[in-house]
């Protein structure tokens, strides 16, 4: 399967990850591109695992980004507790997400001659909504917002997500300002 949004470097990395850990589930923008829903360049990878590789240290440990720099996190995606850590392989960032609660839903897709596990689009979109609301990085939140706009999420739902994110500044009195959208806007 040829895809103009996935570089040879990403393809090589997918092959490496799949060869070492065939149980992982590819998700995020890579999964949405493979599912034909997102049409932008894939710059990083996100993977889900049901095994606690972080706790055992046997998942590409030599590429682990220094966790003292705040790269290891615990957070919620819906009602699911997640532990994440970051790898850097050949200049490509990989977020490894370890699900503590629920089994992720995925499909098996053929990609470049490999059969890989890819998160179902509905789950990926739900995660992007959660990241938009909870991400402390404005850059990252905007990236997720752009993807959600591209994916055609309802404008009123987007406004609600934005209003409950760090993208809406707080005023001096710590009151959150809200984004108001007129009904006749053309989007």
N, C-alpha and C positions, 0 to 999 in steps of 0.2 A: 504494500500500500504506500503510494507516494503521497506526501503531504508537504506542501510548500511552507507550512508554518512550523515544521519540525526540522531542526538542523541535523546534520550528520553527527555532530557532537552529542546532541540529545539522544539520537538513535543508538550510538555506541554506549552511552551511559545506561539506557534502558536495557540493552543486551547484558551489560555487566551486572546490573542489579537483579535482573531476572535469572541470570545464571547462578548467582549466589543464594538468592532467596525467592524461589518461584511462588511462594505463598503470599507475597506482598500484593497490594492493590494500588494501582496507579490512580491518582485522583487530581483534583484541581483543574487548572486550565488545560493541562495535557489531556486529561480524561474528557473534558468538554470538547476539545479540538478533535480527538479521536471519534467522539460521538457525533461530530458534524454540527455542533451547536455554537461553537465559538470559532471565529476566524481571525486569529491574531498569532503573532509569533510566540512560541513557547520558550521562555527564557530560563525557567527553573523547573524542578520536579517536586511533586508532593506525592508521598506514598503513605498508605495505611497498613499497619500490621496488627495482627492479633497476638503477636508474641512480644514480650517485654525485652527487646534487644538492648534497650538503654540500660535496664537493670542488670543484664548479664554481660554487657560490653562486647558482644560478639557480632556486631553489625557494622562492618567497615570502621572499626574503632580508630584506625589510623587517620581517618578523614574527619573525625568529630571536631566541630568548631568549639573553641574554648567556652565551656558552659559558665565560666565566671563572668563572661560578658553578657549574661542574660539570655543566652540562646536556648536554654532548656526551660520549658514552661508547662504549667498545668492550667487547663481552661475547660470551658464547657462548650459543646456544640449541641444546641438543643438541651436535652436532658442527659447527654452522653459526656462523661468525663474523659478528657484526652490529655495525654502527656506527649509533648513534642520535643524533638531535638533536631539540630541542624547539622548537616554534613556539607562539605565543600569538596567536590571531586572535579578535577580538570577545570576549575573556575566556574563550575555550575553548582548553584545552591540546591540542596535537597532538604525539604522538610519531611521528617519521619514522624508520623502521627501514630501513637499507640492507643488504641481504643480500650478503655477500661470497662465499659458497660455493655454496649450493644454490638452485635455482629453487623459489620457494614454490608450493604447490598452491592453486588457487582455483577458484571457480565464478563464473559471471556471473549476477547476480541483478537483477531489476527492482525498483527502489526509487524511489518518488515520480516515476515516469515516466522515470527514467534506468536505463541498464544499466551496473551497476558491478561491478568485480571484488571478490569477498569471499573471504577465506581459508577453506579447508575447516575444518570444526569440529575434526577430529582434530589438525590442526596448531596451532590456537588453544589447545586444551586442553594439548597438549604444551608450548607456550610458557608458559602460566600455571603449569604445574608447575615449569618452569625458573625463572620469575621468583620463585615462592614460595621456592625454595631459594637463589636468588642475590641477591635484592633486599636492599639495605642499609637501606631504609626499612621500619620495622616497619609503618607505616600501609599502605604499598603491599603488603607481604607479606600482611597480614591481608585486604586487599581481594581478592587472588588466592585466598587460602584460602577465604574466604566463597563466591566464585564456584565453586571446585572442590567444596565441600560441596554447593552448590545443584545442580551438574551431576551429582551422584551418584557421585563417584569413590569407589572402594573404601576403607573406613575404615582398613584396614591399610596401604594405599598412602599415604593421607593422613598417618597417624602417621609413616611413614618419611620422607615429605617434610618434615613439621614438625620431626622430630628432626634433620634435616640442613639446617635453616634458621636464621636469626638469631632466630627466635621462641622458641627454647629457650635459656634463659640458661646461661652458663658459671659454674661455681662458682669459689671462690678459687684452687683448684689448676688452673684452666684445663681442668677435666674437663667435658665436655658432659653435662648431665643429659638423660635421655630421657623422653619421654612414654610411659607404659604405659597400655594400654587393656584393660579387662576384656572377655572374649568376650561376656558377657551384656548389654552396654550396648545400649540400643534405638536405635542409628543405624547 
